[in-house]
Amino acid sequence: MNVKDYLRRQRVPFDVLPHPYTETALGTAQALEVPEESFPKAVLVKVDGRPVVAVVQAPQRVDVDEVRQALGAGHAALAAEDELTNYCPDCER
């Protein structure tokens, strides 16, 4: 399943905004002329070995310990870049 299909199945409204390639969420916000605080950034976190997507404002960082505590988990860490394509095959690295 890709991201669009997942969002549709969860009945989450979204828009796809074409933009030039950027390296970061902040860069994408700037390219789209959207306030950085309004632009979401999805971060893949492995929580007890399972993938979890944390969504924060583009300028923010994900506190993996806070994620671990909030989910009552034993371990949490950012997913490695090479793992992203396994979980999100329709997304670019």
PDB file of N, CA, C and O in Angstrom:
ATOM      1  N   MET A   1       0.850  -1.166   0.000  1.00  0.00           N
ATOM      2  CA  MET A   1       0.000   0.000   0.000  1.00  0.00           C
ATOM      3  C   MET A   1       0.901   1.236   0.000  1.00  0.00           C
ATOM      4  O   MET A   1       1.928   1.265   0.678  1.00  0.00           O
ATOM      5  N   ASN A   2       0.508   2.249  -0.764  1.00  0.00           N
ATOM      6  CA  ASN A   2       1.295   3.480  -0.769  1.00  0.00           C
ATOM      7  C   ASN A   2       0.643   4.524   0.145  1.00  0.00           C
ATOM      8  O   ASN A   2      -0.438   4.300   0.688  1.00  0.00           O
ATOM      9  N   VAL A   3       1.306   5.642   0.299  1.00  0.00           N
ATOM     10  CA  VAL A   3       0.858   6.668   1.236  1.00  0.00           C
ATOM     11  C   VAL A   3      -0.528   7.193   0.860  1.00  0.00           C
ATOM     12  O   VAL A   3      -1.388   7.339   1.728  1.00  0.00           O
ATOM     13  N   LYS A   4      -0.751   7.476  -0.415  1.00  0.00           N
ATOM     14  CA  LYS A   4      -2.060   7.999  -0.832  1.00  0.00           C
ATOM     15  C   LYS A   4      -3.173   6.998  -0.509  1.00  0.00           C
ATOM     16  O   LYS A   4      -4.219   7.378   0.016  1.00  0.00           O
ATOM     17  N   ASP A   5      -2.947   5.725  -0.824  1.00  0.00           N
ATOM     18  CA  ASP A   5      -3.953   4.699  -0.523  1.00  0.00           C
ATOM     19  C   ASP A   5      -4.229   4.620   0.975  1.00  0.00           C
ATOM     20  O   ASP A   5      -5.379   4.511   1.402  1.00  0.00           O
ATOM     21  N   TYR A   6      -3.164   4.678   1.763  1.00  0.00           N
ATOM     22  CA  TYR A   6      -3.328   4.611   3.216  1.00  0.00           C
ATOM     23  C   TYR A   6      -4.174   5.781   3.715  1.00  0.00           C
ATOM     24  O   TYR A   6      -5.112   5.585   4.488  1.00  0.00           O
ATOM     25  N   LEU A   7      -3.848   6.983   3.278  1.00  0.00           N
ATOM     26  CA  LEU A   7      -4.600   8.152   3.719  1.00  0.00           C
ATOM     27  C   LEU A   7      -6.063   8.066   3.294  1.00  0.00           C
ATOM     28  O   LEU A   7      -6.959   8.410   4.066  1.00  0.00           O
ATOM     29  N   ARG A   8      -6.303   7.608   2.070  1.00  0.00           N
ATOM     30  CA  ARG A   8      -7.691   7.450   1.602  1.00  0.00           C
ATOM     31  C   ARG A   8      -8.441   6.441   2.470  1.00  0.00           C
ATOM     32  O   ARG A   8      -9.582   6.689   2.861  1.00  0.00           O
ATOM     33  N   ARG A   9      -7.813   5.312   2.773  1.00  0.00           N
ATOM     34  CA  ARG A   9      -8.462   4.274   3.592  1.00  0.00           C
ATOM     35  C   ARG A   9      -8.765   4.776   5.004  1.00  0.00           C
ATOM     36  O   ARG A   9      -9.742   4.358   5.624  1.00  0.00           O
ATOM     37  N   GLN A  10      -7.931   5.661   5.495  1.00  0.00           N
ATOM     38  CA  GLN A  10      -8.141   6.224   6.826  1.00  0.00           C
ATOM     39  C   GLN A  10      -9.046   7.457   6.782  1.00  0.00           C
ATOM     40  O   GLN A  10      -9.331   8.067   7.812  1.00  0.00           O
ATOM     41  N   ARG A  11      -9.492   7.810   5.580  1.00  0.00           N
ATOM     42  CA  ARG A  11     -10.357   8.976   5.359  1.00  0.00           C
ATOM     43  C   ARG A  11      -9.710  10.273   5.835  1.00  0.00           C
ATOM     44  O   ARG A  11     -10.354  11.125   6.447  1.00  0.00           O
ATOM     45  N   VAL A  12      -8.424  10.395   5.537  1.00  0.00           N
ATOM     46  CA  VAL A  12      -7.677  11.606   5.872  1.00  0.00           C
ATOM     47  C   VAL A  12      -7.646  12.498   4.643  1.00  0.00           C
ATOM     48  O   VAL A  12      -7.123  12.087   3.607  1.00  0.00           O
ATOM     49  N   PRO A  13      -8.188  13.703   4.724  1.00  0.00           N
ATOM     50  CA  PRO A  13      -8.134  14.589   3.555  1.00  0.00           C
ATOM     51  C   PRO A  13      -6.703  15.069   3.315  1.00  0.00           C
ATOM     52  O   PRO A  13      -5.966  15.354   4.259  1.00  0.00           O
ATOM     53  N   PHE A  14      -6.325  15.155   2.054  1.00  0.00           N
ATOM     54  CA  PHE A  14      -4.984  15.627   1.714  1.00  0.00           C
ATOM     55  C   PHE A  14      -4.985  16.179   0.295  1.00  0.00           C
ATOM     56  O   PHE A  14      -5.879  15.893  -0.500  1.00  0.00           O
ATOM     57  N   ASP A  15      -3.978  16.965   0.001  1.00  0.00           N
ATOM     58  CA  ASP A  15      -3.733  17.479  -1.338  1.00  0.00           C
ATOM     59  C   ASP A  15      -2.311  17.106  -1.720  1.00  0.00           C
ATOM     60  O   ASP A  15      -1.420  17.070  -0.872  1.00  0.00           O
ATOM     61  N   VAL A  16      -2.104  16.829  -2.995  1.00  0.00           N
ATOM     62  CA  VAL A  16      -0.764  16.598  -3.524  1.00  0.00           C
ATOM     63  C   VAL A  16      -0.340  17.884  -4.211  1.00  0.00           C
ATOM     64  O   VAL A  16      -1.012  18.357  -5.127  1.00  0.00           O
ATOM     65  N   LEU A  17       0.773  18.446  -3.768  1.00  0.00           N
ATOM     66  CA  LEU A  17       1.253  19.713  -4.316  1.00  0.00           C
ATOM     67  C   LEU A  17       2.546  19.481  -5.077  1.00  0.00           C
ATOM     68  O   LEU A  17       3.578  19.202  -4.467  1.00  0.00           O
ATOM     69  N   PRO A  18       2.511  19.592  -6.396  1.00  0.00           N
ATOM     70  CA  PRO A  18       3.751  19.437  -7.172  1.00  0.00           C
ATOM     71  C   PRO A  18       4.755  20.522  -6.784  1.00  0.00           C
ATOM     72  O   PRO A  18       4.388  21.675  -6.558  1.00  0.00           O
ATOM     73  N   HIS A  19       6.019  20.133  -6.712  1.00  0.00           N
ATOM     74  CA  HIS A  19       7.068  21.083  -6.342  1.00  0.00           C
ATOM     75  C   HIS A  19       8.400  20.579  -6.865  1.00  0.00           C
ATOM     76  O   HIS A  19       8.540  19.393  -7.166  1.00  0.00           O
ATOM     77  N   PRO A  20       9.378  21.463  -6.976  1.00  0.00           N
ATOM     78  CA  PRO A  20      10.708  21.010  -7.393  1.00  0.00           C
ATOM     79  C   PRO A  20      11.319  20.125  -6.312  1.00  0.00           C
ATOM     80  O   PRO A  20      10.943  20.210  -5.143  1.00  0.00           O
ATOM     81  N   TYR A  21      12.251  19.287  -6.707  1.00  0.00           N
ATOM     82  CA  TYR A  21      12.931  18.405  -5.767  1.00  0.00           C
ATOM     83  C   TYR A  21      13.641  19.229  -4.703  1.00  0.00           C
ATOM     84  O   TYR A  21      14.295  20.227  -5.006  1.00  0.00           O
ATOM     85  N   THR A  22      13.505  18.799  -3.457  1.00  0.00           N
ATOM     86  CA  THR A  22      14.230  19.418  -2.346  1.00  0.00           C
ATOM     87  C   THR A  22      14.781  18.311  -1.455  1.00  0.00           C
ATOM     88  O   THR A  22      14.303  17.178  -1.499  1.00  0.00           O
ATOM     89  N   GLU A  23      15.764  18.633  -0.664  1.00  0.00           N
ATOM     90  CA  GLU A  23      16.403  17.654   0.220  1.00  0.00           C
ATOM     91  C   GLU A  23      15.699  17.525   1.573  1.00  0.00           C
ATOM     92  O   GLU A  23      15.849  16.512   2.256  1.00  0.00           O
ATOM     93  N   THR A  24      14.935  18.545   1.960  1.00  0.00           N
ATOM     94  CA  THR A  24      14.362  18.563   3.305  1.00  0.00           C
ATOM     95  C   THR A  24      12.918  19.056   3.287  1.00  0.00           C
ATOM     96  O   THR A  24      12.462  19.655   2.312  1.00  0.00           O
ATOM     97  N   ALA A  25      12.214  18.794   4.377  1.00  0.00           N
ATOM     98  CA  ALA A  25      10.854  19.305   4.516  1.00  0.00           C
ATOM     99  C   ALA A  25      10.853  20.832   4.551  1.00  0.00           C
ATOM    100  O   ALA A  25       9.960  21.469   3.992  1.00  0.00           O
ATOM    101  N   LEU A  26      11.854  21.416   5.206  1.00  0.00           N
ATOM    102  CA  LEU A  26      11.953  22.877   5.227  1.00  0.00           C
ATOM    103  C   LEU A  26      12.138  23.433   3.817  1.00  0.00           C
ATOM    104  O   LEU A  26      11.541  24.446   3.455  1.00  0.00           O
ATOM    105  N   GLY A  27      12.970  22.760   3.030  1.00  0.00           N
ATOM    106  CA  GLY A  27      13.188  23.179   1.645  1.00  0.00           C
ATOM    107  C   GLY A  27      11.920  23.080   0.823  1.00  0.00           C
ATOM    108  O   GLY A  27      11.649  23.937  -0.018  1.00  0.00           O
ATOM    109  N   THR A  28      11.140  22.031   1.063  1.00  0.00           N
ATOM    110  CA  THR A  28       9.870  21.876   0.341  1.00  0.00           C
ATOM    111  C   THR A  28       8.896  22.974   0.739  1.00  0.00           C
ATOM    112  O   THR A  28       8.215  23.537  -0.117  1.00  0.00           O
ATOM    113  N   ALA A  29       8.822  23.282   2.024  1.00  0.00           N
ATOM    114  CA  ALA A  29       7.947  24.364   2.485  1.00  0.00           C
ATOM    115  C   ALA A  29       8.332  25.678   1.811  1.00  0.00           C
ATOM    116  O   ALA A  29       7.469  26.437   1.369  1.00  0.00           O
ATOM    117  N   GLN A  30       9.626  25.935   1.738  1.00  0.00           N
ATOM    118  CA  GLN A  30      10.094  27.166   1.102  1.00  0.00           C
ATOM    119  C   GLN A  30       9.776  27.169  -0.386  1.00  0.00           C
ATOM    120  O   GLN A  30       9.359  28.194  -0.927  1.00  0.00           O
ATOM    121  N   ALA A  31       9.968  26.027  -1.060  1.00  0.00           N
ATOM    122  CA  ALA A  31       9.682  25.950  -2.497  1.00  0.00           C
ATOM    123  C   ALA A  31       8.199  26.181  -2.781  1.00  0.00           C
ATOM    124  O   ALA A  31       7.836  26.747  -3.812  1.00  0.00           O
ATOM    125  N   LEU A  32       7.355  25.740  -1.863  1.00  0.00           N
ATOM    126  CA  LEU A  32       5.909  25.911  -2.027  1.00  0.00           C
ATOM    127  C   LEU A  32       5.406  27.237  -1.470  1.00  0.00           C
ATOM    128  O   LEU A  32       4.224  27.563  -1.579  1.00  0.00           O
ATOM    129  N   GLU A  33       6.330  28.003  -0.865  1.00  0.00           N
ATOM    130  CA  GLU A  33       5.970  29.278  -0.235  1.00  0.00           C
ATOM    131  C   GLU A  33       4.892  29.093   0.821  1.00  0.00           C
ATOM    132  O   GLU A  33       3.924  29.850   0.890  1.00  0.00           O
ATOM    133  N   VAL A  34       5.087  28.058   1.649  1.00  0.00           N
ATOM    134  CA  VAL A  34       4.191  27.727   2.744  1.00  0.00           C
ATOM    135  C   VAL A  34       4.944  28.016   4.044  1.00  0.00           C
ATOM    136  O   VAL A  34       6.128  27.697   4.142  1.00  0.00           O
ATOM    137  N   PRO A  35       4.294  28.605   5.032  1.00  0.00           N
ATOM    138  CA  PRO A  35       4.990  28.833   6.304  1.00  0.00           C
ATOM    139  C   PRO A  35       5.532  27.512   6.861  1.00  0.00           C
ATOM    140  O   PRO A  35       4.825  26.505   6.887  1.00  0.00           O
ATOM    141  N   GLU A  36       6.773  27.528   7.297  1.00  0.00           N
ATOM    142  CA  GLU A  36       7.431  26.310   7.775  1.00  0.00           C
ATOM    143  C   GLU A  36       6.644  25.641   8.895  1.00  0.00           C
ATOM    144  O   GLU A  36       6.592  24.413   8.964  1.00  0.00           O
ATOM    145  N   GLU A  37       6.030  26.432   9.774  1.00  0.00           N
ATOM    146  CA  GLU A  37       5.279  25.880  10.891  1.00  0.00           C
ATOM    147  C   GLU A  37       4.004  25.175  10.434  1.00  0.00           C
ATOM    148  O   GLU A  37       3.436  24.371  11.173  1.00  0.00           O
ATOM    149  N   SER A  38       3.555  25.475   9.218  1.00  0.00           N
ATOM    150  CA  SER A  38       2.324  24.872   8.687  1.00  0.00           C
ATOM    151  C   SER A  38       2.601  23.627   7.855  1.00  0.00           C
ATOM    152  O   SER A  38       1.670  22.923   7.464  1.00  0.00           O
ATOM    153  N   PHE A  39       3.871  23.352   7.583  1.00  0.00           N
ATOM    154  CA  PHE A  39       4.211  22.249   6.697  1.00  0.00           C
ATOM    155  C   PHE A  39       4.543  21.003   7.514  1.00  0.00           C
ATOM    156  O   PHE A  39       5.445  21.037   8.351  1.00  0.00           O
ATOM    157  N   PRO A  40       3.822  19.899   7.282  1.00  0.00           N
ATOM    158  CA  PRO A  40       4.090  18.689   8.063  1.00  0.00           C
ATOM    159  C   PRO A  40       5.299  17.915   7.534  1.00  0.00           C
ATOM    160  O   PRO A  40       5.603  17.925   6.341  1.00  0.00           O
ATOM    161  N   LYS A  41       5.959  17.261   8.450  1.00  0.00           N
ATOM    162  CA  LYS A  41       7.091  16.396   8.098  1.00  0.00           C
ATOM    163  C   LYS A  41       6.811  15.039   8.721  1.00  0.00           C
ATOM    164  O   LYS A  41       6.541  14.945   9.919  1.00  0.00           O
ATOM    165  N   ALA A  42       6.874  13.986   7.913  1.00  0.00           N
ATOM    166  CA  ALA A  42       6.672  12.623   8.404  1.00  0.00           C
ATOM    167  C   ALA A  42       8.035  11.991   8.669  1.00  0.00           C
ATOM    168  O   ALA A  42       8.939  12.052   7.835  1.00  0.00           O
ATOM    169  N   VAL A  43       8.161  11.387   9.840  1.00  0.00           N
ATOM    170  CA  VAL A  43       9.409  10.752  10.249  1.00  0.00           C
ATOM    171  C   VAL A  43       9.100   9.314  10.654  1.00  0.00           C
ATOM    172  O   VAL A  43       8.208   9.073  11.467  1.00  0.00           O
ATOM    173  N   LEU A  44       9.832   8.367  10.090  1.00  0.00           N
ATOM    174  CA  LEU A  44       9.608   6.959  10.399  1.00  0.00           C
ATOM    175  C   LEU A  44      10.428   6.557  11.625  1.00  0.00           C
ATOM    176  O   LEU A  44      11.652   6.686  11.644  1.00  0.00           O
ATOM    177  N   VAL A  45       9.729   6.072  12.639  1.00  0.00           N
ATOM    178  CA  VAL A  45      10.358   5.650  13.888  1.00  0.00           C
ATOM    179  C   VAL A  45      10.054   4.166  14.078  1.00  0.00           C
ATOM    180  O   VAL A  45       8.920   3.729  13.885  1.00  0.00           O
ATOM    181  N   LYS A  46      11.069   3.398  14.456  1.00  0.00           N
ATOM    182  CA  LYS A  46      10.841   1.996  14.775  1.00  0.00           C
ATOM    183  C   LYS A  46      10.642   1.886  16.283  1.00  0.00           C
ATOM    184  O   LYS A  46      11.526   2.217  17.073  1.00  0.00           O
ATOM    185  N   VAL A  47       9.470   1.417  16.653  1.00  0.00           N
ATOM    186  CA  VAL A  47       9.097   1.307  18.059  1.00  0.00           C
ATOM    187  C   VAL A  47       8.920  -0.179  18.375  1.00  0.00           C
ATOM    188  O   VAL A  47       8.021  -0.837  17.852  1.00  0.00           O
ATOM    189  N   ASP A  48       9.783  -0.683  19.227  1.00  0.00           N
ATOM    190  CA  ASP A  48       9.801  -2.119  19.526  1.00  0.00           C
ATOM    191  C   ASP A  48       9.800  -2.939  18.236  1.00  0.00           C
ATOM    192  O   ASP A  48       9.123  -3.961  18.128  1.00  0.00           O
ATOM    193  N   GLY A  49      10.583  -2.460  17.258  1.00  0.00           N
ATOM    194  CA  GLY A  49      10.751  -3.173  15.998  1.00  0.00           C
ATOM    195  C   GLY A  49       9.660  -2.951  14.972  1.00  0.00           C
ATOM    196  O   GLY A  49       9.748  -3.483  13.865  1.00  0.00           O
ATOM    197  N   ARG A  50       8.636  -2.184  15.303  1.00  0.00           N
ATOM    198  CA  ARG A  50       7.533  -1.935  14.364  1.00  0.00           C
ATOM    199  C   ARG A  50       7.580  -0.490  13.877  1.00  0.00           C
ATOM    200  O   ARG A  50       7.942   0.409  14.635  1.00  0.00           O
ATOM    201  N   PRO A  51       7.214  -0.262  12.609  1.00  0.00           N
ATOM    202  CA  PRO A  51       7.258   1.103  12.087  1.00  0.00           C
ATOM    203  C   PRO A  51       6.094   1.951  12.592  1.00  0.00           C
ATOM    204  O   PRO A  51       4.948   1.505  12.649  1.00  0.00           O
ATOM    205  N   VAL A  52       6.429   3.190  12.957  1.00  0.00           N
ATOM    206  CA  VAL A  52       5.442   4.182  13.374  1.00  0.00           C
ATOM    207  C   VAL A  52       5.808   5.482  12.670  1.00  0.00           C
ATOM    208  O   VAL A  52       6.979   5.855  12.611  1.00  0.00           O
ATOM    209  N   VAL A  53       4.815   6.159  12.144  1.00  0.00           N
ATOM    210  CA  VAL A  53       5.068   7.441  11.498  1.00  0.00           C
ATOM    211  C   VAL A  53       4.707   8.558  12.469  1.00  0.00           C
ATOM    212  O   VAL A  53       3.570   8.654  12.931  1.00  0.00           O
ATOM    213  N   ALA A  54       5.682   9.390  12.768  1.00  0.00           N
ATOM    214  CA  ALA A  54       5.466  10.576  13.589  1.00  0.00           C
ATOM    215  C   ALA A  54       5.377  11.770  12.639  1.00  0.00           C
ATOM    216  O   ALA A  54       6.207  11.912  11.741  1.00  0.00           O
ATOM    217  N   VAL A  55       4.390  12.614  12.830  1.00  0.00           N
ATOM    218  CA  VAL A  55       4.227  13.798  11.989  1.00  0.00           C
ATOM    219  C   VAL A  55       4.394  15.029  12.865  1.00  0.00           C
ATOM    220  O   VAL A  55       3.691  15.203  13.861  1.00  0.00           O
ATOM    221  N   VAL A  56       5.334  15.876  12.477  1.00  0.00           N
ATOM    222  CA  VAL A  56       5.632  17.102  13.221  1.00  0.00           C
ATOM    223  C   VAL A  56       5.741  18.264  12.240  1.00  0.00           C
ATOM    224  O   VAL A  56       5.775  18.067  11.025  1.00  0.00           O
ATOM    225  N   GLN A  57       5.793  19.458  12.775  1.00  0.00           N
ATOM    226  CA  GLN A  57       6.023  20.628  11.932  1.00  0.00           C
ATOM    227  C   GLN A  57       7.429  20.520  11.337  1.00  0.00           C
ATOM    228  O   GLN A  57       8.344  20.006  11.981  1.00  0.00           O
ATOM    229  N   ALA A  58       7.592  21.005  10.109  1.00  0.00           N
ATOM    230  CA  ALA A  58       8.863  20.867   9.397  1.00  0.00           C
ATOM    231  C   ALA A  58      10.092  21.296  10.198  1.00  0.00           C
ATOM    232  O   ALA A  58      11.111  20.609  10.127  1.00  0.00           O
ATOM    233  N   PRO A  59      10.048  22.401  10.959  1.00  0.00           N
ATOM    234  CA  PRO A  59      11.266  22.787  11.683  1.00  0.00           C
ATOM    235  C   PRO A  59      11.561  21.932  12.917  1.00  0.00           C
ATOM    236  O   PRO A  59      12.659  22.012  13.467  1.00  0.00           O
ATOM    237  N   GLN A  60      10.606  21.118  13.359  1.00  0.00           N
ATOM    238  CA  GLN A  60      10.795  20.362  14.598  1.00  0.00           C
ATOM    239  C   GLN A  60      11.556  19.060  14.372  1.00  0.00           C
ATOM    240  O   GLN A  60      11.662  18.561  13.252  1.00  0.00           O
ATOM    241  N   ARG A  61      12.080  18.530  15.466  1.00  0.00           N
ATOM    242  CA  ARG A  61      12.726  17.223  15.469  1.00  0.00           C
ATOM    243  C   ARG A  61      11.862  16.275  16.288  1.00  0.00           C
ATOM    244  O   ARG A  61      11.162  16.696  17.209  1.00  0.00           O
ATOM    245  N   VAL A  62      11.916  14.999  15.947  1.00  0.00           N
ATOM    246  CA  VAL A  62      11.172  13.995  16.697  1.00  0.00           C
ATOM    247  C   VAL A  62      12.022  13.544  17.885  1.00  0.00           C
ATOM    248  O   VAL A  62      13.181  13.160  17.724  1.00  0.00           O
ATOM    249  N   ASP A  63      11.439  13.595  19.058  1.00  0.00           N
ATOM    250  CA  ASP A  63      12.093  13.101  20.264  1.00  0.00           C
ATOM    251  C   ASP A  63      11.693  11.631  20.407  1.00  0.00           C
ATOM    252  O   ASP A  63      10.593  11.325  20.866  1.00  0.00           O
ATOM    253  N   VAL A  64      12.596  10.722  20.010  1.00  0.00           N
ATOM    254  CA  VAL A  64      12.248   9.299  19.995  1.00  0.00           C
ATOM    255  C   VAL A  64      11.959   8.776  21.406  1.00  0.00           C
ATOM    256  O   VAL A  64      11.159   7.853  21.563  1.00  0.00           O
ATOM    257  N   ASP A  65      12.592   9.348  22.428  1.00  0.00           N
ATOM    258  CA  ASP A  65      12.296   8.908  23.785  1.00  0.00           C
ATOM    259  C   ASP A  65      10.874   9.301  24.170  1.00  0.00           C
ATOM    260  O   ASP A  65      10.181   8.548  24.854  1.00  0.00           O
ATOM    261  N   GLU A  66      10.445  10.467  23.736  1.00  0.00           N
ATOM    262  CA  GLU A  66       9.074  10.896  24.003  1.00  0.00           C
ATOM    263  C   GLU A  66       8.073   9.980  23.285  1.00  0.00           C
ATOM    264  O   GLU A  66       7.031   9.636  23.842  1.00  0.00           O
ATOM    265  N   VAL A  67       8.398   9.588  22.039  1.00  0.00           N
ATOM    266  CA  VAL A  67       7.552   8.649  21.294  1.00  0.00           C
ATOM    267  C   VAL A  67       7.478   7.322  22.049  1.00  0.00           C
ATOM    268  O   VAL A  67       6.396   6.764  22.231  1.00  0.00           O
ATOM    269  N   ARG A  68       8.632   6.821  22.486  1.00  0.00           N
ATOM    270  CA  ARG A  68       8.686   5.551  23.218  1.00  0.00           C
ATOM    271  C   ARG A  68       7.807   5.605  24.461  1.00  0.00           C
ATOM    272  O   ARG A  68       7.023   4.691  24.718  1.00  0.00           O
ATOM    273  N   GLN A  69       7.943   6.678  25.225  1.00  0.00           N
ATOM    274  CA  GLN A  69       7.163   6.816  26.450  1.00  0.00           C
ATOM    275  C   GLN A  69       5.670   6.932  26.163  1.00  0.00           C
ATOM    276  O   GLN A  69       4.851   6.310  26.840  1.00  0.00           O
ATOM    277  N   ALA A  70       5.323   7.728  25.162  1.00  0.00           N
ATOM    278  CA  ALA A  70       3.911   7.931  24.829  1.00  0.00           C
ATOM    279  C   ALA A  70       3.231   6.631  24.411  1.00  0.00           C
ATOM    280  O   ALA A  70       2.042   6.432  24.658  1.00  0.00           O
ATOM    281  N   LEU A  71       4.009   5.740  23.769  1.00  0.00           N
ATOM    282  CA  LEU A  71       3.438   4.477  23.305  1.00  0.00           C
ATOM    283  C   LEU A  71       3.672   3.327  24.287  1.00  0.00           C
ATOM    284  O   LEU A  71       3.281   2.191  24.022  1.00  0.00           O
ATOM    285  N   GLY A  72       4.310   3.626  25.417  1.00  0.00           N
ATOM    286  CA  GLY A  72       4.563   2.590  26.411  1.00  0.00           C
ATOM    287  C   GLY A  72       5.460   1.491  25.881  1.00  0.00           C
ATOM    288  O   GLY A  72       5.275   0.321  26.216  1.00  0.00           O
ATOM    289  N   ALA A  73       6.421   1.852  25.063  1.00  0.00           N
ATOM    290  CA  ALA A  73       7.300   0.878  24.414  1.00  0.00           C
ATOM    291  C   ALA A  73       8.610   0.725  25.179  1.00  0.00           C
ATOM    292  O   ALA A  73       8.942   1.532  26.047  1.00  0.00           O
ATOM    293  N   GLY A  74       9.336  -0.316  24.839  1.00  0.00           N
ATOM    294  CA  GLY A  74      10.629  -0.553  25.453  1.00  0.00           C
ATOM    295  C   GLY A  74      11.768   0.104  24.713  1.00  0.00           C
ATOM    296  O   GLY A  74      12.775   0.470  25.319  1.00  0.00           O
ATOM    297  N   HIS A  75      11.623   0.261  23.394  1.00  0.00           N
ATOM    298  CA  HIS A  75      12.710   0.816  22.580  1.00  0.00           C
ATOM    299  C   HIS A  75      12.126   1.593  21.408  1.00  0.00           C
ATOM    300  O   HIS A  75      11.112   1.197  20.833  1.00  0.00           O
ATOM    301  N   ALA A  76      12.770   2.699  21.061  1.00  0.00           N
ATOM    302  CA  ALA A  76      12.384   3.479  19.887  1.00  0.00           C
ATOM    303  C   ALA A  76      13.634   4.101  19.288  1.00  0.00           C
ATOM    304  O   ALA A  76      14.527   4.546  20.010  1.00  0.00           O
ATOM    305  N   ALA A  77      13.691   4.129  17.968  1.00  0.00           N
ATOM    306  CA  ALA A  77      14.820   4.729  17.253  1.00  0.00           C
ATOM    307  C   ALA A  77      14.341   5.160  15.879  1.00  0.00           C
ATOM    308  O   ALA A  77      13.408   4.580  15.324  1.00  0.00           O
ATOM    309  N   LEU A  78      14.988   6.181  15.336  1.00  0.00           N
ATOM    310  CA  LEU A  78      14.678   6.579  13.963  1.00  0.00           C
ATOM    311  C   LEU A  78      15.013   5.422  13.038  1.00  0.00           C
ATOM    312  O   LEU A  78      16.016   4.736  13.237  1.00  0.00           O
ATOM    313  N   ALA A  79      14.185   5.202  12.033  1.00  0.00           N
ATOM    314  CA  ALA A  79      14.467   4.165  11.051  1.00  0.00           C
ATOM    315  C   ALA A  79      15.661   4.599  10.208  1.00  0.00           C
ATOM    316  O   ALA A  79      15.828   5.785   9.926  1.00  0.00           O
ATOM    317  N   ALA A  80      16.477   3.652   9.813  1.00  0.00           N
ATOM    318  CA  ALA A  80      17.614   3.946   8.937  1.00  0.00           C
ATOM    319  C   ALA A  80      17.093   4.294   7.546  1.00  0.00           C
ATOM    320  O   ALA A  80      16.043   3.807   7.126  1.00  0.00           O
ATOM    321  N   GLU A  81      17.836   5.140   6.839  1.00  0.00           N
ATOM    322  CA  GLU A  81      17.399   5.568   5.511  1.00  0.00           C
ATOM    323  C   GLU A  81      17.131   4.396   4.580  1.00  0.00           C
ATOM    324  O   GLU A  81      16.176   4.435   3.805  1.00  0.00           O
ATOM    325  N   ASP A  82      17.959   3.347   4.641  1.00  0.00           N
ATOM    326  CA  ASP A  82      17.763   2.223   3.734  1.00  0.00           C
ATOM    327  C   ASP A  82      16.503   1.417   4.059  1.00  0.00           C
ATOM    328  O   ASP A  82      16.074   0.598   3.247  1.00  0.00           O
ATOM    329  N   GLU A  83      15.909   1.634   5.225  1.00  0.00           N
ATOM    330  CA  GLU A  83      14.665   0.958   5.592  1.00  0.00           C
ATOM    331  C   GLU A  83      13.431   1.672   5.030  1.00  0.00           C
ATOM    332  O   GLU A  83      12.363   1.070   4.918  1.00  0.00           O
ATOM    333  N   LEU A  84      13.574   2.925   4.684  1.00  0.00           N
ATOM    334  CA  LEU A  84      12.423   3.715   4.251  1.00  0.00           C
ATOM    335  C   LEU A  84      11.725   3.116   3.038  1.00  0.00           C
ATOM    336  O   LEU A  84      10.495   3.093   2.983  1.00  0.00           O
ATOM    337  N   THR A  85      12.488   2.635   2.072  1.00  0.00           N
ATOM    338  CA  THR A  85      11.871   2.086   0.867  1.00  0.00           C
ATOM    339  C   THR A  85      11.088   0.804   1.167  1.00  0.00           C
ATOM    340  O   THR A  85      10.151   0.478   0.438  1.00  0.00           O
ATOM    341  N   ASN A  86      11.452   0.070   2.225  1.00  0.00           N
ATOM    342  CA  ASN A  86      10.698  -1.126   2.602  1.00  0.00           C
ATOM    343  C   ASN A  86       9.307  -0.760   3.098  1.00  0.00           C
ATOM    344  O   ASN A  86       8.335  -1.450   2.787  1.00  0.00           O
ATOM    345  N   TYR A  87       9.204   0.304   3.858  1.00  0.00           N
ATOM    346  CA  TYR A  87       7.944   0.707   4.448  1.00  0.00           C
ATOM    347  C   TYR A  87       7.146   1.676   3.583  1.00  0.00           C
ATOM    348  O   TYR A  87       5.916   1.686   3.627  1.00  0.00           O
ATOM    349  N   CYS A  88       7.840   2.483   2.804  1.00  0.00           N
ATOM    350  CA  CYS A  88       7.188   3.507   1.981  1.00  0.00           C
ATOM    351  C   CYS A  88       7.720   3.424   0.555  1.00  0.00           C
ATOM    352  O   CYS A  88       8.496   4.282   0.135  1.00  0.00           O
ATOM    353  N   PRO A  89       7.307   2.390  -0.202  1.00  0.00           N
ATOM    354  CA  PRO A  89       7.891   2.180  -1.529  1.00  0.00           C
ATOM    355  C   PRO A  89       7.603   3.288  -2.527  1.00  0.00           C
ATOM    356  O   PRO A  89       8.320   3.412  -3.521  1.00  0.00           O
ATOM    357  N   ASP A  90       6.567   4.105  -2.293  1.00  0.00           N
ATOM    358  CA  ASP A  90       6.250   5.174  -3.234  1.00  0.00           C
ATOM    359  C   ASP A  90       6.913   6.497  -2.869  1.00  0.00           C
ATOM    360  O   ASP A  90       6.677   7.510  -3.528  1.00  0.00           O
ATOM    361  N   CYS A  91       7.735   6.497  -1.832  1.00  0.00           N
ATOM    362  CA  CYS A  91       8.414   7.719  -1.410  1.00  0.00           C
ATOM    363  C   CYS A  91       9.882   7.677  -1.820  1.00  0.00           C
ATOM    364  O   CYS A  91      10.504   6.615  -1.854  1.00  0.00           O
ATOM    365  N   GLU A  92      10.420   8.852  -2.128  1.00  0.00           N
ATOM    366  CA  GLU A  92      11.842   8.946  -2.439  1.00  0.00           C
ATOM    367  C   GLU A  92      12.627   9.095  -1.148  1.00  0.00           C
ATOM    368  O   GLU A  92      12.102   9.610  -0.160  1.00  0.00           O
ATOM    369  N   ARG A  93      13.865   8.656  -1.144  1.00  0.00           N
ATOM    370  CA  ARG A  93      14.720   8.791   0.038  1.00  0.00           C
ATOM    371  C   ARG A  93      15.009  10.236   0.325  1.00  0.00           C
ATOM    372  O   ARG A  93      15.715  10.546   1.285  1.00  0.00           O
TER     373      ARG A  93
END
